[in-house]
Amino acid sequence: MRLSILISALLVAGCATLPQPVNVLDFGADPTGQRDSTEALVRAHATGRRVYYPEGTYRFNGPHLDLSGGVTFASPTGVIVRNDLSAEPVLVFDDAGNLVGLQQNHLEQDEQELGPRAPVTCGDLVPPPLSTAEPQLRADLLAHWYNDFGCECRRTGHSGWIGWYYWSWNFHDAPGDGYDPARHPLLGFYRGDDPVVLDWQCYWLREYGVKGVLLCQGFSSTAGLAGWEKPENPSHWLWQLFHHTPNFQGLDYVMYGPTPWRKATPENQRAVEDAWLELVDTVYARFPHPYVIVRDGKRYPAVFLWAEEALRGVFDNYQGGASLAAFYLRLAARFRAAGYDGVALFARQNSAHALDLAALAQGGVLHFHANYASTEGKGSTYPECVANYAPPDDPATILSVMTAKHSHTPHPSKWNCPGHSPEQFRLLLEKTLAQLDRADMPRIITCYNVAEWAEGGPGLQPNMRDRFGYLQAVRDVLVVPGR
């Protein structure tokens, strides 16, 4: 009893010495939203103390806020901190009550305002917690991750349209399809290779039951990962994931292997094989959390093939598959040297018809057919695709789903399949899981996508329209309750 009294006294004494929160109203902030509160909010946050926001709407048009002291809203839905570009909030929390921060590029700045290819700096995200989620899953969801927005390679490397860096295609005054809140991340128009951005993305994937990610580092090239530590390299965001993103360590990874379309020459064969071996040595031999297929106690890390037929062209000139099979066996040997028992290939545009799959399995190569973007159903709208769900029943096929398949200009894919929603995605997941329950198929589902905002549509990241709806669908369908 005396010990508990002493502890309570110490806690009270400690609380008495903590800085008291400051109220934004005391600094002149206007909760009616009629007057601009930028200066008042900056001064309140500059105290370094926790900042309290009473109910109301506050207009903030500055580039930065000091969030080091923390933030408390009077209620999750009764406080909005917005700018003059739109009614959407720019100071945001996630659905678990974690402060995310001031959205990146909330001022929607591009080269017209900043200068030619100038960097975006506005916004202040706080680091996420470290996820400890270890849910029991009904099936493993692996999400394709192609990162094309806000990356330094677009700005400094002059690689592709600069608008993909600034997100100007989805600003509130965007031409063409105009602004779409479902393509506006909760993180803001973010910098795609910022480790804090990546850490939030991985944190939410883990928390909602995503098992792992399929990482695209350039499937049409043999350049590999050389120089990926440099911001101007297209694979720099992957380097940030593996080296500076704590929550990524709790996700399994599947790398895209190089599958360029090239002629069957000895030089091209050597270049492709060297790029594959470099991938094993640079990633799989060094980072210990690949997605692994376990069969008869043996471990086979997975690699995704964007176009297996391209490999058959390089090694066999499309005449059978003997040289491709020999390459796969050499690849399995490299994985064995890295401490595994072979390799599992997830092959899109697969060449199974030209391969002796039983012989490959004997040599340590497991071969599966896996799609990149599919709802396994036909239709002109997303609900029609879900209603017409007709998956294959094949033990060598991995089923796939899509969060959306309706593109936004100026993306060249021009997919036209409206009607996606978290509810339709949940129904698609339910049908896919039911197929796995009744068929002898791998209990794996691949998903398009983590964050391809212009092609397809909303992915497995919270957005300003649906918030956590797509992630919640994953949790509702695939995570065993209470586990």
N, C-alpha and C positions, 0 to 999 in steps of 0.2 A: 504494500500500500504506500509506504513512504517513498519507494522508488518511483512509483507512478506519479505521486504528487510532485516529486522533484522534477521528473521529465516534463510534466505539464507546466510547471513554473518556468522551466527553461524555454519551452516553446513559446509561452506568452511573452517572456522577456525578449526572445529573438524576434518575434513578430513586431514588438514595439520599436525595434531598431531598424526595421525594414522601411525603405522609402515609401511613403503613401502614394497611391496613384494620383495622377493629375487629371482633371476634367477639362475636356476641350472647350466647354462653355466658358471656363474661367479665362481662356485666352482669346475670347471673342468669336469663337466659331458659331455659325448660324445654323441651327438644326432644321430650319424651314427650307433650306436650299435656295432662298431668294438671293442671298449675298454670297459672293465667293469667299470661301474659308481657307484658301491656300496658306496664307501667311500665318493664320492662327494655328492651323494644324502643324505646320513646320515648327513653330515655336513650342508647341506642346510636346512634340516628339523630341525636340532638341534637349529637353531636360534629362533625357536618359532614363526616365521613370516610366512605369506602366501607364499607358494612356487609356482613359475611360471615355467611351462615346455613349451619351444618353440616346434614347430613341430619336430618330430623325434622319434627314437627308443632308449630307454635307458635300459641297462642291469643292473639289481639289484639282487644280490644274498645274501642279508643280511636277518636276521630274523625280524627286526623291523624298523619302521619309526615313528618319532614323527609327528603326523598329527594334532596337537593341533592348529596350526596357519592356517590351511586350505590349499587347493590345487587348482590351476587354470591350466587347459590345454589350449594351444593355440587354439585347436579345439577338438570337441568330438572324431573325428576319426583320427586325424593327429598325435596323441601322443600315444605311446605304452611304458609302463614300464613293462618289462618282465624279467624272469630269464633265466638261461641257460638250464633248463629242457625242455622248449617248447617255441613256438612263442606266446602263449596266454598271454594277459596282466595279471598282478598280482595286480596292483594299479587301482582300478575300480570305475566307476560311474554308477548309474542306468540311465534308459532312461529318467527320469525327470531332470537329471543333478545333483542329490544329490551325494556327495562323499560317497561311501560305505566304502572304506578304502583299506588297504593291506590285501589281502585274507589270511584266516587262513590256516595254513599248506601248504603254497605255495611252500615250500621247499620239500614237499612230504617225510617227515620224519616218520619213524616207529621204531619199537623196535630194528631193526638191527643197526640203527644209534643212537638212543636215549638210548638204554638199555631196559631190560625186563620191559614191561608195564609202561614205563616212560611217563609222560604227554607231550602232544604237546603244545607248547607255542608260536610258531612263528605266526606272523600275527598281524595286528592292525586294527580292525574295529572301525568305529566311530558310535555313536548311531544315529538311524534314526530320522527324524522329527516325530511329533505326527500327525497322519492322522486325518483330519476333514471330510473325505469323507462321504457323506450321500446320495448315489445315489438312484434314483428311479429304481426299478428292475422289469423286465418282469417276472422273476421267481427267487426263492431263491436257490442259489447254496451252498450246504453244502459239504465240502471236508473232506474225511477221512484222519486222520493224525496219522501215526504210526512212531515213531521216533527211529531209530535204529543205527544212525551213529554218532560217536564222543562223545557218552555219557559216563560219568564217571562210570556208572554201568558196562560197558563192560571192563573198565580198572581196576577199583578197586574191583569190585564185582566178577571178574572172571566169568562173565555171558556171555557165548557164545564165539564166535571166536573173538580174539583181532583185527583181520583185519577190523572188522566193526568199531572199534574205530579209527584206523589210516586211513581208506579209501584205504588201500594198494591194494585192488582189482581193483581200477580204476586209479592207478598211471600211469604215462606215460610209465613205463617199466613193467606194469602188465602182468602176464602170462594169459593163457586162452583166453577170449574174447578181452583182451587188453584194452587200453585206449579208452574211449568213451566221447567225449566232451559234448554230451547231458546229461551225467550223472555227469558232473563236475559243481557244483553250482557256480554261480557268487560270492557267499560268500567264495569260496574256499572249501577245504576239512575240513569242519567246525566242531566245537565242539557243539554237538546237544543240550546240556543243558546250553549253554552260553546265558544269558538273552539278550545280544546285538544281537546274531544270531536270537533268537526267535523273538525279536522285529522287526528286518528287515523283517522276514518272515511274521509276522502279518501285518506290515505296507503295504507290497505289496499286500497281500490278500485284505485288506480293500480298497486300492487305485484302484484296478482293478475290484471291484464289487462282491467279494465273500462275502456271507452273514454270514457264520459261518463255524465251524469245528466240526467234529466228532472225539473225542479224545479217543484213545485206551490206557487203563491203565492196560491191562492184563485181557482178557475175560475168560481165562481158569483157573483162580485161585480165591480163596476167601480171599486172603491175603489183599485185599483192598488197601487203601492209607496210612495205618499206616507206619510212618517213611519216608514219601515221601519228607520230608525236608532234608534228608541226601543224599549227592551226589551219594553214592553207591546204592541207591534204584532205581529200574527200572522206577518208576514214578516220579523221581526227576525233569525231564524236565517239567512235568505237574505242579509241585509245583512252578517252576520258571515262568511258564506261568501265573498262577493265582496270584502270589505275586510280581513279579519283571518285568513284561512285559507290559509297558503302552499301546501299540497298541493292545494288546489282549483284552483290556476292550471294544474296539469298535466292536469286533466280537462276535457273538452268539456261544455258545458251546452246544454240545450234547455229553454226556459221554457214553462210552461203559459200559453196565451193566455186571456183572459177570455171565457167562453161562458155567460153567465147566461140563464136561461129568463125572457124578458120579452115583453111585448106589442110588436107592431110599431107603435111610435109614433115620431115624429121625435125626441122627447126621449130615448127609449131608444136609438135609433140613434146619436145624437150621443154619448151617454154611453159606449156600447160602443166606438165608433170612437176616441174620445178616450183610453180606457183602453188600447187597442191601440197607439196612437201613442206614448203615454207609455212603454209597455213597450219599444218600439224605442229611444226616446230615452234612457231611464234605464239600460237594460242593454245591448242589442245595439250601440248606437253608442259605448258606453264601455268595455266589457269584451271583449277581443279573442280569446276562445277559445270561441265558439259551435260546436256541431256543424254542419258545413257539408256539404251535398251538392254535389259538383262534377260538372257536366255540360257537355261541350263547352268546357272551360276556364273556365266561369262558376261563381260561388260563390253558393250559396243556403243561408243559415242556416235551421235547422229550428226550428219552433214546434209544440208539441203542443196539439191542440184536444180538450178533454175531451168536448164534446158539440157537434159541428158542426151538428146539427139545431137546437140552440138558437139558433145564429147565423142559420140560415135562417128561423127563426121571427121573430127581431128584424127582419131586413132585408126578408123577403119574405112574412111571414105564412104560410109554408108553401105559397105559390102560385108554383111555379117557383123559379128561383135567380138571376135577372138582377141584382137589387140586391146580393145576396151576392157575386156575381162582381165587380161594380163595386167593392165594398168591398175585395175581395182585391187588385184591381189598384191601388187607392190605397195599400194596405198595401205592396205590392211597390215602389211608387215611394218610399215612406218608407225602405225598406231600401236602395234604390239611393242615396238621399241620405246614408245612413250608410256608404256605401262598398262595398256588396255589389251583386249583380246581380239580386236579387229575393228570394223567400222560398220555403221548402219547408214545406208544411203536413202534419203527421202527424195525421190526423183520426180520432178515435173517433166512433161514431154518425155516420158520414160521409154527406154529401149529394151524392155523385158523380153519382147518377142525375139530379140537377137542374142539373148544371153542365156546361159545355162545356170539358172538361179540356184539349183541344188549344189552344183559344183562350186559356185561362189560362196555359198554358205559354209561349205566344208573348208574353204580357205579363209574364213573369217570375214566375209562380206555379206551382210544382210541387206536385202533390196526391197524397198517399198515404193509404191506409187503414191505421190502426195501432190495435191494441187496448191496453187498460190492464191487464187481468188475464185471462190465458187460458193454457191448456195445449195448445190446438188439438186436444183429444181429449176424449171423453165418458167418464164413469164416476163411480161413487159413492166411489171411493177414488183417491188420487193414483197408485198403480201402474196402476190400470185406465185412468186418463186418459192415462198415458204409453204403455201398451200399445195404446190405441186412437188413437194419434196420427194425425190426418188433416188436414194443413195445406192451405190453398188454394195454387193454383199461378197466381199473378197478379203481373205485373211492377209493379203499383201497390200491392201489399200488403207491409207490414213485419210479419214474424212476431214473435210474443211468447211468452214463457215465464213460469212462476211458480216461485218457490222453494217455496211452500206455499200452500194455500188452505183452511185450517182455523182458524176464529176462536176467540178466547178471550173468555169473559165478562169484563166486561159489554159488549164491543163489539157494536153493533147489527147488524153485517153477518151474523152467525150462519152463516158458511160452514161446511159440514160435509163435509169431504173428507180423511179421515185417511190416514196412510201416507206422508207426505212424509219425505224423507231426502236427504242429500247424494248418495248413490248413485243414487237415482231422478232427482234433478235433473241429475246428470251424463248419465244416459241420455237425458233429454229434450233436453238441449243437443246431444248427439250426433245425435239424430234431426233436430233443427232444422237443424244444420249440413249434414247429408246432403241435406236438402231444398234448401238454398241451392246446394249443389254441382250438383244435377241440374236445377234450375229457373232461369229467367231472372227472378230476384227481387233486390231490394236486399240487399246483404250487411250487413244490419243486423238485430239482434235486440233487442227491448225486453224488459225483465225487471221483473216485480213481485216484489221490491222491494228498496230499500236497507235500510230500517229501519222498516217498519210492523209493530211487534211484536205488537199485539193482533189486528189484522185480518190474515187470511192466516196468518201465522206467521213463522218464521225468515227473515230476509232475507240480503242480502250483507254481513253484519257478523258477526264471531265471537261465538259464544254459549257458555254454560257447558256445554252438552251436546255440541254438534258442533264447537266451536271454529272452525277455519277450513275446515271441510268444504265448505261451499257455495262459498266463494271458491276453494278448491283445484279444485273441479269446473270453474270458469270457466278457470282457468289450464291445466288438463289438456286441455280440449277446444278452447279458442279461441286459445291462445298457441302460436305456432310454437316448438318446442324450440330453445333456444340462441340465440334471436333477440330 
